[in-house]
């Protein structure tokens, strides 16, 4: 997936990307070079032969040692890629297609898809690593009011091992995606992206597709690329704000110096009170305009800080879902009001979970049990369980 120009500072005119496919059939490396519009040359397409004990099929036995070995290998070949694209085996993934309202924002989509993850199954195991991408509409007459998203998740260890490999190699990890997506990418991009004229071995198609992901618009990426993009946008916004403030101060100083200099060169103007009053009025208008601009930017900056604080609160209480011990069927958050509904085998489980959530430092009013009824489960053929509803109020973001 192509990174927008503002993600890299300064924006490069060309990029060199390596695709590394670690499969049971061998470790293939493809390095592509080209402009931002498409790949142009194949700088490398080789089957690697790493030392024994570092790699077993698609399993990384020692990511750090393999990364250091790859760094030396690339230096010997005089290859210096800007980014490294890697793949995970499809057998490690669990996939699902989720339909959501087209009116949801990007953050709301991520929140709703996170609620679909089976957190309870992984509570005692490693944390989940998950990703999503828009999916093709389902059915013959898809509704424009609903968007479909392909959701996939796996244990975090394989992804962390690939990130460690890239870090040890001294290359920025750009993409970690399913191997099948990389294998099909060369055909998908054939009509939309410039492709290098040099042929690539058939066994290296997955590595070739991984390298092409740097020029793709969409795809499944298990790295936190959306969070990185938001952070870069915020930094760029703060930088523009500082430039605007510096420009306003400079213009104010120049206007003041110009008025003082004009008064010194033309003492006769001192007697002309009407002209001086007019110039002072214009200077005051300029000052008020700059103050209004400063107030507007300050308000936007405070809004951005409040949004970040609210996101941190959401991450804290959402982490408590992994240790719930209950089945959560519905989550709603409207501004600072928080509601969760679900089922449990015992009433004590609900109260204990509410007490655990109340320990998080994010609540204005801690979670309380507003409904607790013993009746049949909503699932087909369900037995008698406790239906509950918890409500709470988050602290106002400051």
C-alpha positions in Angstrom: 0.0 0.0 0.0 1.4 3.3 -1.0 2.3 5.8 1.8 1.0 9.3 1.1 3.6 12.0 0.4 3.2 13.6 3.9 4.1 10.4 5.7 7.7 10.9 4.8 9.6 14.1 5.5 10.9 15.4 3.2 8.9 13.7 0.5 11.1 11.5 -1.7 10.9 11.6 -5.5 11.9 7.9 -5.7 11.7 4.9 -3.4 13.5 1.6 -3.1 11.5 -1.2 -1.5 12.4 -4.8 -0.6 9.9 -7.6 -0.4 11.0 -10.6 1.8 9.0 -13.8 1.5 9.8 -16.4 4.2 7.9 -19.5 3.0 8.4 -23.3 3.5 9.9 -23.3 -0.1 12.7 -20.8 0.7 13.4 -17.2 1.5 13.0 -15.0 -1.6 14.1 -11.4 -1.7 12.9 -8.9 -4.4 14.1 -5.3 -4.4 12.2 -2.8 -6.6 13.2 0.8 -7.5 11.1 3.5 -9.1 9.2 6.7 -8.8 6.2 7.4 -6.6 3.9 6.5 -9.6 5.3 3.0 -10.0 8.1 0.5 -9.9 10.6 0.7 -12.8 13.5 -1.6 -12.2 14.2 -4.9 -10.4 17.4 -4.3 -8.5 17.5 -7.8 -7.0 15.6 -11.1 -7.2 17.4 -13.9 -5.4 16.8 -17.0 -3.3 18.6 -16.3 0.0 20.7 -18.9 1.8 20.8 -17.8 5.5 22.9 -19.7 8.0 21.3 -22.8 9.7 19.4 -22.3 12.9 17.9 -18.9 12.0 15.0 -20.0 9.9 12.8 -23.1 9.7 10.3 -22.8 6.8 8.1 -19.7 7.6 9.1 -19.8 11.3 11.7 -17.3 12.5 13.9 -19.1 15.0 16.2 -16.0 15.7 14.8 -12.8 14.1 17.7 -10.6 15.4 20.4 -12.8 14.0 18.6 -13.2 10.7 18.2 -9.4 10.5 21.9 -8.8 11.1 22.8 -11.4 8.5 20.4 -9.7 6.0 21.9 -6.3 6.7 25.4 -7.6 5.9 24.1 -9.4 2.8 22.4 -6.2 1.4 25.5 -4.1 2.1 27.6 -6.6 0.2 25.2 -6.3 -2.7 25.2 -2.5 -2.4 21.4 -2.5 -1.9 19.9 0.1 0.5 16.1 -0.2 0.5 14.0 2.5 2.2 11.5 -0.1 3.5 10.9 -3.8 4.0 7.6 -5.5 3.3 6.9 -8.9 4.9 4.2 -11.6 5.0 2.5 -13.9 7.4 1.1 -17.3 6.5 -2.6 -17.4 5.8 -2.9 -20.6 7.9 -2.1 -18.4 11.0 -5.1 -16.0 10.3 -8.7 -16.0 11.2 -10.8 -14.0 8.7 -14.3 -12.5 8.8 -16.3 -10.0 6.7 -18.2 -7.4 8.7 -20.8 -5.0 7.3 -21.1 -1.5 8.9 -23.0 1.7 8.2 -21.4 3.9 5.5 -22.0 6.9 7.8 -19.3 5.8 10.3 -16.0 7.7 10.5 -12.6 5.9 10.3 -12.2 5.9 14.0 -15.8 4.5 14.5 -15.2 1.8 12.0 -12.0 0.7 13.9 -13.9 0.8 17.2 -16.8 -1.4 15.8 -14.5 -3.9 14.2 -12.5 -4.2 17.4 -15.7 -5.3 19.2 -15.9 -8.2 16.7 -12.6 -9.7 17.9 -12.8 -12.8 20.1 -10.9 -11.1 23.0 -12.2 -13.6 25.6 -10.6 -16.6 23.7 -7.2 -14.8 23.8 -7.4 -13.5 27.4 -4.9 -16.1 28.7 -2.8 -16.2 25.4 -0.8 -13.5 23.7 -2.5 -10.3 22.6 -4.2 -10.1 19.2 -2.8 -8.4 16.2 -5.5 -7.5 13.7 -6.1 -5.5 10.5 -8.9 -4.6 8.2 -9.5 -3.3 4.7 -12.6 -2.4 2.6 -14.1 -5.5 0.9 -16.1 -6.0 -2.2 -19.9 -5.6 -1.7 -21.8 -8.8 -1.0 -24.9 -10.0 -3.0 -26.3 -8.9 -6.3 -27.8 -5.6 -5.2 -25.5 -4.2 -2.5 -26.8 -1.2 -0.5 -24.9 2.1 -0.7 -25.7 2.7 3.0 -23.6 -0.3 4.1 -19.9 -0.9 3.6 -18.2 -4.3 3.9 -14.8 -4.7 5.6 -12.5 -7.7 5.5 -11.2 -8.4 9.1 -8.3 -10.7 10.0 -6.5 -11.4 13.2 -3.7 -13.6 14.6 -1.5 -13.9 17.6 1.0 -11.1 18.0 4.2 -13.2 18.2 4.7 -13.8 14.4 4.2 -10.1 13.6 6.5 -9.0 16.4 9.2 -11.4 15.1 9.0 -9.8 11.6 9.2 -6.3 13.1 12.3 -7.4 15.1 13.8 -8.8 11.9 13.4 -5.5 10.1 14.7 -3.5 13.0 17.8 -5.7 13.3 18.4 -5.2 9.5 18.2 -1.5 10.0 15.3 -1.1 7.6 11.9 0.4 8.3 9.1 -2.1 8.3 6.4 -0.8 5.9 3.9 -3.7 5.5 3.1 -7.0 7.2 0.3 -8.6 5.2 -1.1 -12.1 4.4 1.0 -14.1 1.9 -2.0 -14.7 -0.4 -2.6 -11.0 -0.8 1.0 -10.5 -1.9 0.9 -13.4 -4.3 -2.2 -12.0 -6.1 -1.0 -8.4 -6.2 1.1 -8.5 -9.4 -2.0 -9.5 -11.4 -4.2 -6.9 -9.6 -1.9 -4.0 -10.3 -1.1 -4.9 -13.8 -3.4 -2.3 -15.3 -3.0 0.4 -12.7 0.7 0.7 -11.6 3.8 0.9 -13.7 5.7 -2.4 -13.5 9.4 -3.2 -14.2 10.2 -4.7 -17.5 12.6 -7.3 -16.1 11.0 -10.7 -15.5 10.7 -12.1 -12.0 11.0 -15.8 -11.2 7.7 -17.6 -10.6 8.8 -18.8 -7.2 9.4 -15.2 -6.2 5.9 -13.9 -7.0 5.0 -13.5 -3.3 8.2 -11.5 -2.6 7.5 -9.5 -5.8 3.9 -8.7 -4.7 5.2 -7.7 -1.2 7.6 -5.2 -2.8 4.8 -3.9 -5.0 2.7 -3.2 -1.9 4.6 0.1 -1.5 2.8 1.3 -4.7 -0.6 -0.2 -3.9 -3.4 2.1 -2.6 -5.1 -0.4 -0.2 -4.4 -3.7 1.5 -4.4 -5.7 4.7 -1.5 -4.3 6.9 -1.0 -5.7 10.4 1.3 -2.7 11.3 -0.3 0.3 13.1 -0.1 2.4 9.9 -3.3 4.3 10.6 -2.1 5.4 14.0 1.3 6.4 12.5 -0.6 8.5 9.9 -2.7 10.3 12.5 0.5 11.1 14.5 2.2 12.5 11.4 -0.9 14.6 10.6 -0.9 16.0 14.1 2.8 16.8 14.0 2.3 18.5 10.6 -0.6 20.5 11.9 1.3 21.7 15.0 4.2 22.7 12.7 1.9 24.7 10.5 0.5 26.4 13.6 3.9 27.4 14.8 4.7 28.8 11.3 1.4 30.8 11.4 2.2 32.2 14.8 5.7 33.1 13.8 4.5 34.8 10.6 1.9 36.7 12.6 4.5 38.0 15.1 6.8 38.9 12.3 4.1 40.8 10.4 3.2 42.7 13.6 6.8 43.6 14.2 7.3 44.7 10.6 4.1 46.8 10.7 5.2 48.5 14.0 8.7 49.2 12.7 7.3 50.6 9.4 5.0 53.0 11.3 7.9 54.1 13.5 10.2 54.5 10.5 7.6 56.5 8.6 7.0 58.8 11.6 10.8 59.5 11.8 11.2 60.2 8.1 8.1 62.4 7.8 7.7 64.5 10.9 5.2 66.6 9.1 2.7 63.8 9.3 2.6 64.2 13.1 0.5 67.3 12.6 -1.9 65.4 10.5 -4.0 63.7 13.2 -6.5 62.3 10.8 -3.9 60.4 8.8 -2.2 59.0 11.9 -5.6 57.9 13.3 -6.4 56.1 10.1 -3.0 54.3 10.1 -3.4 53.3 13.7 -6.9 52.0 13.0 -5.5 49.8 10.2 -2.8 48.6 12.5 -5.4 47.7 15.2 -7.5 45.9 12.6 -4.4 43.9 11.6 -3.7 43.1 15.2 -7.2 41.9 15.8 -7.1 39.7 12.7 -3.9 38.1 13.9 -5.4 37.6 17.4 -8.5 36.0 15.9 -6.3 33.6 13.8 -4.2 32.8 16.9 -7.4 32.0 18.9 -8.8 29.8 16.1 -5.6 27.7 15.9 -5.4 27.5 19.7 -9.0 26.2 19.8 -8.2 23.5 17.2 -5.1 22.5 19.1 -7.1 22.1 22.3 -9.6 20.0 20.4 -6.9 17.7 19.1 -5.5 17.3 22.7 -9.0 16.5 24.0 -9.5 13.9 21.2 -6.2 12.2 22.1 -7.2 12.1 25.8 -10.5 10.5 24.9 -8.8 7.9 22.7 -6.4 7.0 25.6 -9.4 6.6 27.9 -11.1 4.3 25.3 -8.0 2.2 25.0 -7.8 1.7 28.8 -11.3 0.5 29.4 -11.3 -1.5 26.1 -8.3 -3.4 27.4 -10.5 -4.5 30.4 -12.7 -6.5 27.9 -9.9 -9.1 27.6 -10.3 -10.1 31.2 -14.0 -9.9 31.4 -15.0 -13.5 31.8 -18.4 -12.7 30.4 -19.8 -12.5 26.8 -20.1 -8.9 25.6 -22.8 -8.6 22.9 -23.0 -4.8 22.5 -20.8 -1.7 23.2 -22.0 1.9 22.9 -20.3 5.1 23.6 -22.0 8.5 23.0 -19.6 11.3 23.9 -18.7 10.5 27.6 -21.6 8.1 28.3 -20.6 4.4 28.1 -23.0 1.4 27.9 -22.1 -2.3 27.6 -24.6 -5.3 27.4 -24.0 -9.0 27.4 -24.5 -12.3 29.1 -22.8 -14.2 32.0 -23.0 -17.6 33.7 -23.3 -16.0 37.1 -24.3 -12.7 38.6 -21.1 -12.5 40.7 -19.1 -12.5 37.5 -20.9 -9.4 36.3 -20.3 -7.6 39.6 -16.7 -8.6 39.8 -16.1 -7.4 36.3 -17.8 -4.1 37.0 -15.5 -3.7 40.1 -12.4 -4.4 37.9 -13.5 -1.8 35.3 -14.1 0.7 38.1 -10.4 0.6 39.0 -9.5 2.2 35.7 -8.7 5.9 36.1 -11.0 7.0 33.3 -14.4 7.3 34.9 -16.3 10.3 36.1 -19.0 7.9 37.3 -17.7 4.3 37.5 -19.6 1.4 35.9 -22.8 0.3 37.6 -25.1 -2.6 37.0 -28.4 -1.2 35.7 -29.9 -4.5 34.6 -29.4 -8.0 35.8 -31.9 -10.6 34.7 -31.9 -14.4 34.6 -33.4 -15.6 31.4 -32.6 -17.6 28.3 -29.6 -16.7 26.1 -30.2 -14.7 22.9 -28.2 -17.3 20.9 -30.0 -20.2 19.2 -30.6 -23.1 21.6 -29.1 -21.1 24.5 -29.7 -22.0 28.1 -30.5 -19.9 31.1 -28.0 -17.1 31.7 -27.7 -13.7 33.4 -28.4 -10.8 31.0 -26.7 -7.6 32.2 -26.3 -3.9 31.2 -23.5 -1.7 32.7 -23.5 2.1 32.4 -20.8 4.6 33.2 -19.6 8.1 32.4 -16.0 8.8 31.2 -14.1 11.8 32.5 -14.4 14.8 30.3 -11.3 15.1 28.1 -9.1 18.1 29.2 
